[in-house]
Amino acid sequence: MDLSSQVNGDTLVVTVNEPRIDASVAIQFKDRMREETEQVAGRVVLDLGKVDFIDSSGLGAIVAAMKQLGAQHRLELSDLNENVDKVFRLTRMDTVFRIHTSVGEALAQ
């Protein structure tokens, strides 16, 4: 699972550099998110701009990543394409996560 991250102020932006988050990579995603967010001090924005497909296992992995962060940190999402956005809305996970249209918008808040 290819993830990259950069710190911008008190926000860690983690970018998923893969087209899919599904059952075949869900465990790797959770492990890589744990590695990327170990030293996080503030909030985390997960950039899903390159992700074209997410299934229930991928959704579960993102929820698990949120839980790994604990209550003192927020996991927010950005750059969801139409298909990925639809999954979050159909499962009502858009009420759990704060969703931004872009990383820039997320950083401005």
Biopython code that builds the backbone (N, CA, C, O; Angstrom):
import numpy as np
from Bio.PDB.StructureBuilder import StructureBuilder

atoms = [
    (1, "MET", "N", (0.853, -1.178, 0.000)),
    (1, "MET", "CA", (0.000, 0.000, 0.000)),
    (1, "MET", "C", (0.889, 1.228, 0.000)),
    (1, "MET", "O", (1.704, 1.418, 0.902)),
    (2, "ASP", "N", (0.729, 2.046, -1.002)),
    (2, "ASP", "CA", (1.564, 3.229, -1.169)),
    (2, "ASP", "C", (0.863, 4.458, -0.584)),
    (2, "ASP", "O", (-0.107, 4.964, -1.147)),
    (3, "LEU", "N", (1.375, 4.924, 0.557)),
    (3, "LEU", "CA", (0.900, 6.142, 1.187)),
    (3, "LEU", "C", (2.068, 7.108, 1.299)),
    (3, "LEU", "O", (3.210, 6.688, 1.483)),
    (4, "SER", "N", (1.787, 8.385, 1.192)),
    (4, "SER", "CA", (2.801, 9.402, 1.440)),
    (4, "SER", "C", (2.181, 10.435, 2.361)),
    (4, "SER", "O", (0.960, 10.588, 2.412)),
    (5, "SER", "N", (3.035, 11.143, 3.089)),
    (5, "SER", "CA", (2.489, 12.132, 4.010)),
    (5, "SER", "C", (3.363, 13.366, 4.060)),
    (5, "SER", "O", (4.551, 13.326, 3.739)),
    (6, "GLN", "N", (2.751, 14.461, 4.468)),
    (6, "GLN", "CA", (3.481, 15.704, 4.687)),
    (6, "GLN", "C", (2.767, 16.478, 5.780)),
    (6, "GLN", "O", (1.544, 16.426, 5.905)),
    (7, "VAL", "N", (3.548, 17.190, 6.564)),
    (7, "VAL", "CA", (3.003, 17.994, 7.651)),
    (7, "VAL", "C", (2.819, 19.418, 7.156)),
    (7, "VAL", "O", (3.708, 19.990, 6.526)),
    (8, "ASN", "N", (1.658, 19.982, 7.448)),
    (8, "ASN", "CA", (1.366, 21.361, 7.106)),
    (8, "ASN", "C", (0.796, 22.014, 8.363)),
    (8, "ASN", "O", (-0.382, 21.839, 8.677)),
    (9, "GLY", "N", (1.620, 22.758, 9.075)),
    (9, "GLY", "CA", (1.197, 23.340, 10.353)),
    (9, "GLY", "C", (0.966, 22.236, 11.367)),
    (9, "GLY", "O", (1.865, 21.442, 11.644)),
    (10, "ASP", "N", (-0.244, 22.184, 11.924)),
    (10, "ASP", "CA", (-0.576, 21.129, 12.880)),
    (10, "ASP", "C", (-1.373, 20.001, 12.230)),
    (10, "ASP", "O", (-1.989, 19.188, 12.918)),
    (11, "THR", "N", (-1.356, 19.962, 10.898)),
    (11, "THR", "CA", (-2.122, 18.951, 10.163)),
    (11, "THR", "C", (-1.194, 18.022, 9.389)),
    (11, "THR", "O", (-0.295, 18.472, 8.679)),
    (12, "LEU", "N", (-1.424, 16.736, 9.536)),
    (12, "LEU", "CA", (-0.720, 15.732, 8.746)),
    (12, "LEU", "C", (-1.626, 15.338, 7.591)),
    (12, "LEU", "O", (-2.752, 14.889, 7.807)),
    (13, "VAL", "N", (-1.139, 15.506, 6.357)),
    (13, "VAL", "CA", (-1.897, 15.098, 5.178)),
    (13, "VAL", "C", (-1.305, 13.772, 4.690)),
    (13, "VAL", "O", (-0.132, 13.696, 4.322)),
    (14, "VAL", "N", (-2.138, 12.735, 4.697)),
    (14, "VAL", "CA", (-1.729, 11.422, 4.215)),
    (14, "VAL", "C", (-2.429, 11.187, 2.883)),
    (14, "VAL", "O", (-3.657, 11.217, 2.805)),
    (15, "THR", "N", (-1.643, 10.953, 1.837)),
    (15, "THR", "CA", (-2.183, 10.732, 0.494)),
    (15, "THR", "C", (-2.117, 9.252, 0.147)),
    (15, "THR", "O", (-1.075, 8.613, 0.291)),
    (16, "VAL", "N", (-3.232, 8.722, -0.308)),
    (16, "VAL", "CA", (-3.282, 7.333, -0.778)),
    (16, "VAL", "C", (-2.914, 7.357, -2.252)),
    (16, "VAL", "O", (-3.621, 7.951, -3.066)),
    (17, "ASN", "N", (-1.805, 6.711, -2.593)),
    (17, "ASN", "CA", (-1.313, 6.687, -3.969)),
    (17, "ASN", "C", (-1.665, 5.370, -4.656)),
    (17, "ASN", "O", (-0.832, 4.765, -5.331)),
    (18, "GLU", "N", (-2.886, 4.944, -4.476)),
    (18, "GLU", "CA", (-3.390, 3.691, -5.042)),
    (18, "GLU", "C", (-4.793, 3.947, -5.598)),
    (18, "GLU", "O", (-5.498, 4.828, -5.107)),
    (19, "PRO", "N", (-5.205, 3.185, -6.621)),
    (19, "PRO", "CA", (-6.540, 3.396, -7.175)),
    (19, "PRO", "C", (-7.663, 2.716, -6.385)),
    (19, "PRO", "O", (-8.838, 3.026, -6.578)),
    (20, "ARG", "N", (-7.291, 1.778, -5.487)),
    (20, "ARG", "CA", (-8.315, 1.010, -4.774)),
    (20, "ARG", "C", (-7.947, 0.829, -3.303)),
    (20, "ARG", "O", (-6.780, 0.663, -2.948)),
    (21, "ILE", "N", (-8.970, 0.867, -2.466)),
    (21, "ILE", "CA", (-8.826, 0.412, -1.085)),
    (21, "ILE", "C", (-9.917, -0.648, -0.928)),
    (21, "ILE", "O", (-11.095, -0.332, -0.760)),
    (22, "ASP", "N", (-9.501, -1.898, -0.987)),
    (22, "ASP", "CA", (-10.460, -2.996, -0.940)),
    (22, "ASP", "C", (-9.926, -4.118, -0.059)),
    (22, "ASP", "O", (-8.917, -3.947, 0.626)),
    (23, "ALA", "N", (-10.596, -5.257, -0.076)),
    (23, "ALA", "CA", (-10.242, -6.369, 0.809)),
    (23, "ALA", "C", (-8.800, -6.825, 0.620)),
    (23, "ALA", "O", (-8.169, -7.284, 1.573)),
    (24, "SER", "N", (-8.271, -6.706, -0.592)),
    (24, "SER", "CA", (-6.920, -7.201, -0.852)),
    (24, "SER", "C", (-5.828, -6.340, -0.213)),
    (24, "SER", "O", (-4.700, -6.804, -0.049)),
    (25, "VAL", "N", (-6.148, -5.089, 0.150)),
    (25, "VAL", "CA", (-5.134, -4.194, 0.732)),
    (25, "VAL", "C", (-5.557, -3.582, 2.063)),
    (25, "VAL", "O", (-4.831, -2.754, 2.611)),
    (26, "ALA", "N", (-6.709, -3.969, 2.592)),
    (26, "ALA", "CA", (-7.240, -3.329, 3.805)),
    (26, "ALA", "C", (-6.275, -3.449, 4.986)),
    (26, "ALA", "O", (-6.054, -2.463, 5.690)),
    (27, "ILE", "N", (-5.703, -4.611, 5.216)),
    (27, "ILE", "CA", (-4.783, -4.796, 6.348)),
    (27, "ILE", "C", (-3.515, -3.981, 6.135)),
    (27, "ILE", "O", (-3.011, -3.361, 7.071)),
    (28, "GLN", "N", (-2.999, -3.977, 4.911)),
    (28, "GLN", "CA", (-1.814, -3.170, 4.606)),
    (28, "GLN", "C", (-2.112, -1.684, 4.800)),
    (28, "GLN", "O", (-1.265, -0.938, 5.292)),
    (29, "PHE", "N", (-3.306, -1.259, 4.415)),
    (29, "PHE", "CA", (-3.697, 0.138, 4.597)),
    (29, "PHE", "C", (-3.668, 0.507, 6.079)),
    (29, "PHE", "O", (-3.101, 1.534, 6.453)),
    (30, "LYS", "N", (-4.276, -0.327, 6.923)),
    (30, "LYS", "CA", (-4.305, -0.046, 8.362)),
    (30, "LYS", "C", (-2.895, 0.018, 8.939)),
    (30, "LYS", "O", (-2.584, 0.903, 9.737)),
    (31, "ASP", "N", (-2.042, -0.926, 8.532)),
    (31, "ASP", "CA", (-0.658, -0.933, 9.019)),
    (31, "ASP", "C", (0.096, 0.314, 8.586)),
    (31, "ASP", "O", (0.800, 0.924, 9.391)),
    (32, "ARG", "N", (-0.045, 0.697, 7.329)),
    (32, "ARG", "CA", (0.654, 1.887, 6.820)),
    (32, "ARG", "C", (0.117, 3.159, 7.463)),
    (32, "ARG", "O", (0.885, 4.081, 7.737)),
    (33, "MET", "N", (-1.174, 3.223, 7.704)),
    (33, "MET", "CA", (-1.741, 4.388, 8.385)),
    (33, "MET", "C", (-1.187, 4.495, 9.803)),
    (33, "MET", "O", (-0.886, 5.593, 10.272)),
    (34, "ARG", "N", (-1.056, 3.377, 10.473)),
    (34, "ARG", "CA", (-0.480, 3.386, 11.821)),
    (34, "ARG", "C", (0.940, 3.936, 11.777)),
    (34, "ARG", "O", (1.319, 4.752, 12.618)),
    (35, "GLU", "N", (1.726, 3.491, 10.800)),
    (35, "GLU", "CA", (3.100, 3.974, 10.652)),
    (35, "GLU", "C", (3.131, 5.475, 10.365)),
    (35, "GLU", "O", (3.922, 6.206, 10.961)),
    (36, "GLU", "N", (2.283, 5.928, 9.465)),
    (36, "GLU", "CA", (2.287, 7.330, 9.049)),
    (36, "GLU", "C", (1.817, 8.259, 10.170)),
    (36, "GLU", "O", (2.242, 9.413, 10.233)),
    (37, "THR", "N", (0.954, 7.773, 11.044)),
    (37, "THR", "CA", (0.336, 8.653, 12.044)),
    (37, "THR", "C", (0.882, 8.452, 13.454)),
    (37, "THR", "O", (0.346, 9.023, 14.404)),
    (38, "GLU", "N", (1.923, 7.663, 13.609)),
    (38, "GLU", "CA", (2.472, 7.392, 14.951)),
    (38, "GLU", "C", (2.836, 8.656, 15.716)),
    (38, "GLU", "O", (2.565, 8.748, 16.913)),
    (39, "GLN", "N", (3.434, 9.613, 15.059)),
    (39, "GLN", "CA", (3.926, 10.814, 15.722)),
    (39, "GLN", "C", (3.025, 12.024, 15.519)),
    (39, "GLN", "O", (3.466, 13.156, 15.716)),
    (40, "VAL", "N", (1.786, 11.812, 15.134)),
    (40, "VAL", "CA", (0.900, 12.925, 14.816)),
    (40, "VAL", "C", (0.591, 13.757, 16.068)),
    (40, "VAL", "O", (0.374, 13.224, 17.156)),
    (41, "ALA", "N", (0.580, 15.061, 15.877)),
    (41, "ALA", "CA", (0.302, 15.961, 17.000)),
    (41, "ALA", "C", (-1.088, 16.588, 16.891)),
    (41, "ALA", "O", (-1.708, 16.898, 17.908)),
    (42, "GLY", "N", (-1.570, 16.772, 15.696)),
    (42, "GLY", "CA", (-2.867, 17.434, 15.493)),
    (42, "GLY", "C", (-3.829, 16.547, 14.734)),
    (42, "GLY", "O", (-3.976, 15.358, 15.017)),
    (43, "ARG", "N", (-4.471, 17.152, 13.776)),
    (43, "ARG", "CA", (-5.448, 16.390, 12.993)),
    (43, "ARG", "C", (-4.790, 15.738, 11.784)),
    (43, "ARG", "O", (-3.671, 16.082, 11.403)),
    (44, "VAL", "N", (-5.507, 14.793, 11.191)),
    (44, "VAL", "CA", (-5.024, 14.059, 10.023)),
    (44, "VAL", "C", (-6.058, 14.207, 8.917)),
    (44, "VAL", "O", (-7.250, 13.983, 9.127)),
    (45, "VAL", "N", (-5.581, 14.590, 7.730)),
    (45, "VAL", "CA", (-6.441, 14.650, 6.551)),
    (45, "VAL", "C", (-6.002, 13.532, 5.620)),
    (45, "VAL", "O", (-4.840, 13.467, 5.220)),
    (46, "LEU", "N", (-6.937, 12.654, 5.278)),
    (46, "LEU", "CA", (-6.663, 11.549, 4.369)),
    (46, "LEU", "C", (-7.103, 11.963, 2.969)),
    (46, "LEU", "O", (-8.295, 12.111, 2.699)),
    (47, "ASP", "N", (-6.123, 12.148, 2.080)),
    (47, "ASP", "CA", (-6.370, 12.569, 0.698)),
    (47, "ASP", "C", (-6.681, 11.342, -0.143)),
    (47, "ASP", "O", (-5.804, 10.515, -0.393)),
    (48, "LEU", "N", (-7.928, 11.223, -0.580)),
    (48, "LEU", "CA", (-8.369, 10.068, -1.365)),
    (48, "LEU", "C", (-8.525, 10.408, -2.844)),
    (48, "LEU", "O", (-9.246, 9.717, -3.564)),
    (49, "GLY", "N", (-7.868, 11.451, -3.298)),
    (49, "GLY", "CA", (-8.012, 11.920, -4.668)),
    (49, "GLY", "C", (-7.619, 10.922, -5.742)),
    (49, "GLY", "O", (-8.136, 10.992, -6.857)),
    (50, "LYS", "N", (-6.720, 9.996, -5.439)),
    (50, "LYS", "CA", (-6.279, 9.010, -6.427)),
    (50, "LYS", "C", (-7.043, 7.698, -6.327)),
    (50, "LYS", "O", (-6.823, 6.785, -7.123)),
    (51, "VAL", "N", (-7.947, 7.600, -5.345)),
    (51, "VAL", "CA", (-8.708, 6.372, -5.119)),
    (51, "VAL", "C", (-9.981, 6.402, -5.953)),
    (51, "VAL", "O", (-10.806, 7.306, -5.820)),
    (52, "ASP", "N", (-10.129, 5.392, -6.822)),
    (52, "ASP", "CA", (-11.309, 5.292, -7.684)),
    (52, "ASP", "C", (-12.357, 4.333, -7.140)),
    (52, "ASP", "O", (-13.527, 4.402, -7.514)),
    (53, "PHE", "N", (-11.926, 3.429, -6.247)),
    (53, "PHE", "CA", (-12.838, 2.385, -5.769)),
    (53, "PHE", "C", (-12.558, 2.078, -4.310)),
    (53, "PHE", "O", (-11.404, 1.992, -3.889)),
    (54, "ILE", "N", (-13.619, 1.915, -3.550)),
    (54, "ILE", "CA", (-13.507, 1.492, -2.160)),
    (54, "ILE", "C", (-14.654, 0.527, -1.875)),
    (54, "ILE", "O", (-15.794, 0.778, -2.263)),
    (55, "ASP", "N", (-14.350, -0.569, -1.201)),
    (55, "ASP", "CA", (-15.404, -1.506, -0.833)),
    (55, "ASP", "C", (-15.587, -1.482, 0.684)),
    (55, "ASP", "O", (-14.983, -0.663, 1.376)),
    (56, "SER", "N", (-16.425, -2.385, 1.196)),
    (56, "SER", "CA", (-16.719, -2.368, 2.632)),
    (56, "SER", "C", (-15.479, -2.637, 3.472)),
    (56, "SER", "O", (-15.352, -2.096, 4.571)),
    (57, "SER", "N", (-14.568, -3.457, 2.979)),
    (57, "SER", "CA", (-13.321, -3.705, 3.713)),
    (57, "SER", "C", (-12.467, -2.452, 3.762)),
    (57, "SER", "O", (-11.851, -2.155, 4.786)),
    (58, "GLY", "N", (-12.426, -1.717, 2.665)),
    (58, "GLY", "CA", (-11.680, -0.464, 2.636)),
    (58, "GLY", "C", (-12.297, 0.568, 3.562)),
    (58, "GLY", "O", (-11.588, 1.295, 4.257)),
    (59, "LEU", "N", (-13.613, 0.625, 3.565)),
    (59, "LEU", "CA", (-14.311, 1.534, 4.467)),
    (59, "LEU", "C", (-14.013, 1.170, 5.916)),
    (59, "LEU", "O", (-13.764, 2.042, 6.748)),
    (60, "GLY", "N", (-14.041, -0.126, 6.208)),
    (60, "GLY", "CA", (-13.713, -0.592, 7.553)),
    (60, "GLY", "C", (-12.289, -0.254, 7.941)),
    (60, "GLY", "O", (-12.020, 0.065, 9.100)),
    (61, "ALA", "N", (-11.370, -0.320, 6.985)),
    (61, "ALA", "CA", (-9.969, 0.008, 7.257)),
    (61, "ALA", "C", (-9.808, 1.490, 7.584)),
    (61, "ALA", "O", (-9.002, 1.851, 8.440)),
    (62, "ILE", "N", (-10.566, 2.344, 6.911)),
    (62, "ILE", "CA", (-10.506, 3.782, 7.202)),
    (62, "ILE", "C", (-11.088, 4.058, 8.590)),
    (62, "ILE", "O", (-10.553, 4.879, 9.335)),
    (63, "VAL", "N", (-12.173, 3.380, 8.935)),
    (63, "VAL", "CA", (-12.748, 3.524, 10.277)),
    (63, "VAL", "C", (-11.746, 3.038, 11.327)),
    (63, "VAL", "O", (-11.581, 3.671, 12.369)),
    (64, "ALA", "N", (-11.075, 1.911, 11.050)),
    (64, "ALA", "CA", (-10.074, 1.393, 11.981)),
    (64, "ALA", "C", (-8.929, 2.392, 12.158)),
    (64, "ALA", "O", (-8.421, 2.568, 13.265)),
    (65, "ALA", "N", (-8.524, 3.049, 11.059)),
    (65, "ALA", "CA", (-7.465, 4.063, 11.141)),
    (65, "ALA", "C", (-7.909, 5.225, 12.017)),
    (65, "ALA", "O", (-7.110, 5.774, 12.775)),
    (66, "MET", "N", (-9.172, 5.600, 11.916)),
    (66, "MET", "CA", (-9.710, 6.668, 12.763)),
    (66, "MET", "C", (-9.648, 6.250, 14.232)),
    (66, "MET", "O", (-9.264, 7.043, 15.091)),
    (67, "LYS", "N", (-10.022, 5.022, 14.514)),
    (67, "LYS", "CA", (-10.015, 4.536, 15.897)),
    (67, "LYS", "C", (-8.593, 4.430, 16.441)),
    (67, "LYS", "O", (-8.364, 4.668, 17.626)),
    (68, "GLN", "N", (-7.636, 4.072, 15.581)),
    (68, "GLN", "CA", (-6.229, 3.989, 15.996)),
    (68, "GLN", "C", (-5.720, 5.345, 16.469)),
    (68, "GLN", "O", (-4.889, 5.420, 17.375)),
    (69, "LEU", "N", (-6.216, 6.407, 15.859)),
    (69, "LEU", "CA", (-5.785, 7.754, 16.234)),
    (69, "LEU", "C", (-6.239, 8.127, 17.637)),
    (69, "LEU", "O", (-5.581, 8.919, 18.311)),
    (70, "GLY", "N", (-7.342, 7.572, 18.078)),
    (70, "GLY", "CA", (-7.877, 7.898, 19.390)),
    (70, "GLY", "C", (-8.715, 9.159, 19.366)),
    (70, "GLY", "O", (-8.799, 9.848, 18.349)),
    (71, "ALA", "N", (-9.326, 9.449, 20.487)),
    (71, "ALA", "CA", (-10.258, 10.571, 20.579)),
    (71, "ALA", "C", (-9.577, 11.934, 20.515)),
    (71, "ALA", "O", (-10.225, 12.933, 20.204)),
    (72, "GLN", "N", (-8.283, 11.986, 20.804)),
    (72, "GLN", "CA", (-7.585, 13.279, 20.828)),
    (72, "GLN", "C", (-7.209, 13.778, 19.434)),
    (72, "GLN", "O", (-6.762, 14.917, 19.299)),
    (73, "HIS", "N", (-7.377, 12.965, 18.403)),
    (73, "HIS", "CA", (-7.044, 13.362, 17.032)),
    (73, "HIS", "C", (-8.258, 13.143, 16.130)),
    (73, "HIS", "O", (-9.059, 12.234, 16.348)),
    (74, "ARG", "N", (-8.372, 13.992, 15.119)),
    (74, "ARG", "CA", (-9.457, 13.852, 14.147)),
    (74, "ARG", "C", (-8.906, 13.300, 12.839)),
    (74, "ARG", "O", (-7.812, 13.669, 12.414)),
    (75, "LEU", "N", (-9.661, 12.421, 12.209)),
    (75, "LEU", "CA", (-9.349, 11.975, 10.857)),
    (75, "LEU", "C", (-10.405, 12.569, 9.941)),
    (75, "LEU", "O", (-11.594, 12.278, 10.069)),
    (76, "GLU", "N", (-9.953, 13.405, 9.016)),
    (76, "GLU", "CA", (-10.838, 14.029, 8.042)),
    (76, "GLU", "C", (-10.470, 13.509, 6.656)),
    (76, "GLU", "O", (-9.351, 13.042, 6.443)),
    (77, "LEU", "N", (-11.393, 13.587, 5.728)),
    (77, "LEU", "CA", (-11.187, 13.075, 4.379)),
    (77, "LEU", "C", (-11.246, 14.206, 3.368)),
    (77, "LEU", "O", (-11.922, 15.211, 3.586)),
    (78, "SER", "N", (-10.533, 14.037, 2.256)),
    (78, "SER", "CA", (-10.604, 15.051, 1.201)),
    (78, "SER", "C", (-10.504, 14.408, -0.174)),
    (78, "SER", "O", (-10.032, 13.282, -0.327)),
    (79, "ASP", "N", (-10.960, 15.155, -1.162)),
    (79, "ASP", "CA", (-10.823, 14.813, -2.587)),
    (79, "ASP", "C", (-11.496, 13.502, -2.979)),
    (79, "ASP", "O", (-10.956, 12.749, -3.789)),
    (80, "LEU", "N", (-12.664, 13.224, -2.415)),
    (80, "LEU", "CA", (-13.369, 11.994, -2.778)),
    (80, "LEU", "C", (-13.955, 12.145, -4.182)),
    (80, "LEU", "O", (-14.628, 13.131, -4.478)),
    (81, "ASN", "N", (-13.693, 11.158, -5.044)),
    (81, "ASN", "CA", (-14.326, 11.206, -6.360)),
    (81, "ASN", "C", (-15.778, 10.745, -6.221)),
    (81, "ASN", "O", (-16.208, 10.356, -5.135)),
    (82, "GLU", "N", (-16.509, 10.788, -7.288)),
    (82, "GLU", "CA", (-17.944, 10.500, -7.237)),
    (82, "GLU", "C", (-18.250, 9.110, -6.685)),
    (82, "GLU", "O", (-19.143, 8.962, -5.850)),
    (83, "ASN", "N", (-17.516, 8.083, -7.143)),
    (83, "ASN", "CA", (-17.770, 6.708, -6.687)),
    (83, "ASN", "C", (-17.476, 6.538, -5.209)),
    (83, "ASN", "O", (-18.260, 5.924, -4.486)),
    (84, "VAL", "N", (-16.358, 7.074, -4.757)),
    (84, "VAL", "CA", (-15.970, 6.941, -3.356)),
    (84, "VAL", "C", (-16.920, 7.747, -2.475)),
    (84, "VAL", "O", (-17.329, 7.283, -1.411)),
    (85, "ASP", "N", (-17.266, 8.940, -2.914)),
    (85, "ASP", "CA", (-18.203, 9.769, -2.168)),
    (85, "ASP", "C", (-19.542, 9.051, -2.000)),
    (85, "ASP", "O", (-20.156, 9.111, -0.934)),
    (86, "LYS", "N", (-19.983, 8.380, -3.044)),
    (86, "LYS", "CA", (-21.252, 7.657, -3.000)),
    (86, "LYS", "C", (-21.227, 6.567, -1.932)),
    (86, "LYS", "O", (-22.218, 6.370, -1.229)),
    (87, "VAL", "N", (-20.107, 5.858, -1.802)),
    (87, "VAL", "CA", (-19.982, 4.815, -0.778)),
    (87, "VAL", "C", (-20.122, 5.420, 0.612)),
    (87, "VAL", "O", (-20.826, 4.872, 1.459)),
    (88, "PHE", "N", (-19.459, 6.541, 0.850)),
    (88, "PHE", "CA", (-19.539, 7.188, 2.162)),
    (88, "PHE", "C", (-20.953, 7.687, 2.453)),
    (88, "PHE", "O", (-21.409, 7.613, 3.594)),
    (89, "ARG", "N", (-21.639, 8.187, 1.452)),
    (89, "ARG", "CA", (-22.994, 8.697, 1.679)),
    (89, "ARG", "C", (-24.006, 7.561, 1.848)),
    (89, "ARG", "O", (-24.883, 7.640, 2.708)),
    (90, "LEU", "N", (-23.896, 6.512, 1.040)),
    (90, "LEU", "CA", (-24.828, 5.382, 1.148)),
    (90, "LEU", "C", (-24.709, 4.673, 2.488)),
    (90, "LEU", "O", (-25.703, 4.175, 3.017)),
    (91, "THR", "N", (-23.521, 4.623, 3.035)),
    (91, "THR", "CA", (-23.305, 3.957, 4.321)),
    (91, "THR", "C", (-23.458, 4.922, 5.493)),
    (91, "THR", "O", (-23.293, 4.534, 6.649)),
    (92, "ARG", "N", (-23.773, 6.181, 5.189)),
    (92, "ARG", "CA", (-23.940, 7.245, 6.169)),
    (92, "ARG", "C", (-22.651, 7.549, 6.929)),
    (92, "ARG", "O", (-22.692, 8.148, 8.004)),
    (93, "MET", "N", (-21.532, 7.151, 6.391)),
    (93, "MET", "CA", (-20.246, 7.449, 7.010)),
    (93, "MET", "C", (-19.870, 8.912, 6.797)),
    (93, "MET", "O", (-18.936, 9.415, 7.422)),
    (94, "ASP", "N", (-20.598, 9.592, 5.915)),
    (94, "ASP", "CA", (-20.378, 11.028, 5.749)),
    (94, "ASP", "C", (-20.811, 11.796, 6.998)),
    (94, "ASP", "O", (-20.471, 12.968, 7.154)),
    (95, "THR", "N", (-21.561, 11.138, 7.890)),
    (95, "THR", "CA", (-21.927, 11.762, 9.158)),
    (95, "THR", "C", (-20.873, 11.510, 10.231)),
    (95, "THR", "O", (-20.878, 12.161, 11.276)),
    (96, "VAL", "N", (-19.977, 10.571, 9.977)),
    (96, "VAL", "CA", (-18.913, 10.227, 10.921)),
    (96, "VAL", "C", (-17.654, 11.036, 10.633)),
    (96, "VAL", "O", (-16.986, 11.514, 11.550)),
    (97, "PHE", "N", (-17.342, 11.183, 9.358)),
    (97, "PHE", "CA", (-16.128, 11.873, 8.931)),
    (97, "PHE", "C", (-16.455, 13.262, 8.403)),
    (97, "PHE", "O", (-17.486, 13.466, 7.762)),
    (98, "ARG", "N", (-15.582, 14.204, 8.674)),
    (98, "ARG", "CA", (-15.667, 15.509, 8.030)),
    (98, "ARG", "C", (-15.027, 15.352, 6.653)),
    (98, "ARG", "O", (-13.884, 14.908, 6.539)),
    (99, "ILE", "N", (-15.765, 15.715, 5.617)),
    (99, "ILE", "CA", (-15.306, 15.515, 4.247)),
    (99, "ILE", "C", (-15.107, 16.875, 3.579)),
    (99, "ILE", "O", (-16.009, 17.714, 3.572)),
    (100, "HIS", "N", (-13.908, 17.081, 3.015)),
    (100, "HIS", "CA", (-13.550, 18.315, 2.337)),
    (100, "HIS", "C", (-13.456, 18.042, 0.826)),
    (100, "HIS", "O", (-13.126, 16.932, 0.407)),
    (101, "THR", "N", (-13.745, 19.057, 0.028)),
    (101, "THR", "CA", (-13.653, 18.899, -1.419)),
    (101, "THR", "C", (-12.214, 18.833, -1.889)),
    (101, "THR", "O", (-11.936, 18.256, -2.941)),
    (102, "SER", "N", (-11.283, 19.419, -1.122)),
    (102, "SER", "CA", (-9.867, 19.399, -1.496)),
    (102, "SER", "C", (-8.989, 19.488, -0.259)),
    (102, "SER", "O", (-9.452, 19.867, 0.816)),
    (103, "VAL", "N", (-7.736, 19.142, -0.415)),
    (103, "VAL", "CA", (-6.775, 19.272, 0.675)),
    (103, "VAL", "C", (-6.637, 20.746, 1.049)),
    (103, "VAL", "O", (-6.553, 21.091, 2.228)),
    (104, "GLY", "N", (-6.614, 21.608, 0.037)),
    (104, "GLY", "CA", (-6.516, 23.040, 0.287)),
    (104, "GLY", "C", (-7.633, 23.548, 1.172)),
    (104, "GLY", "O", (-7.401, 24.337, 2.089)),
    (105, "GLU", "N", (-8.843, 23.098, 0.899)),
    (105, "GLU", "CA", (-9.986, 23.493, 1.729)),
    (105, "GLU", "C", (-9.810, 22.982, 3.156)),
    (105, "GLU", "O", (-10.085, 23.701, 4.117)),
    (106, "ALA", "N", (-9.353, 21.745, 3.290)),
    (106, "ALA", "CA", (-9.138, 21.163, 4.618)),
    (106, "ALA", "C", (-8.093, 21.957, 5.396)),
    (106, "ALA", "O", (-8.260, 22.212, 6.589)),
    (107, "LEU", "N", (-7.022, 22.344, 4.722)),
    (107, "LEU", "CA", (-5.944, 23.086, 5.398)),
    (107, "LEU", "C", (-6.361, 24.495, 5.771)),
    (107, "LEU", "O", (-5.821, 25.070, 6.716)),
    (108, "ALA", "N", (-7.325, 25.066, 5.035)),
    (108, "ALA", "CA", (-7.776, 26.423, 5.294)),
    (108, "ALA", "C", (-8.656, 26.494, 6.539)),
    (108, "ALA", "O", (-8.910, 27.582, 7.055)),
    (109, "GLN", "N", (-9.120, 25.355, 7.023)),
    (109, "GLN", "CA", (-10.031, 25.354, 8.172)),
    (109, "GLN", "C", (-9.328, 25.003, 9.459)),
    (109, "GLN", "O", (-9.959, 24.960, 10.515)),
]
sb = StructureBuilder()
sb.init_structure("model")
sb.init_model(0)
sb.init_chain("A")
sb.init_seg("    ")
for serial, (resi, resn, name, xyz) in enumerate(atoms, 1):
    if name == "N":
        sb.init_residue(resn, " ", resi, " ")
    sb.init_atom(name, np.array(xyz, "f"), 0.0, 1.0, " ", f" {name:<3s}", serial, name[0])
structure = sb.get_structure()
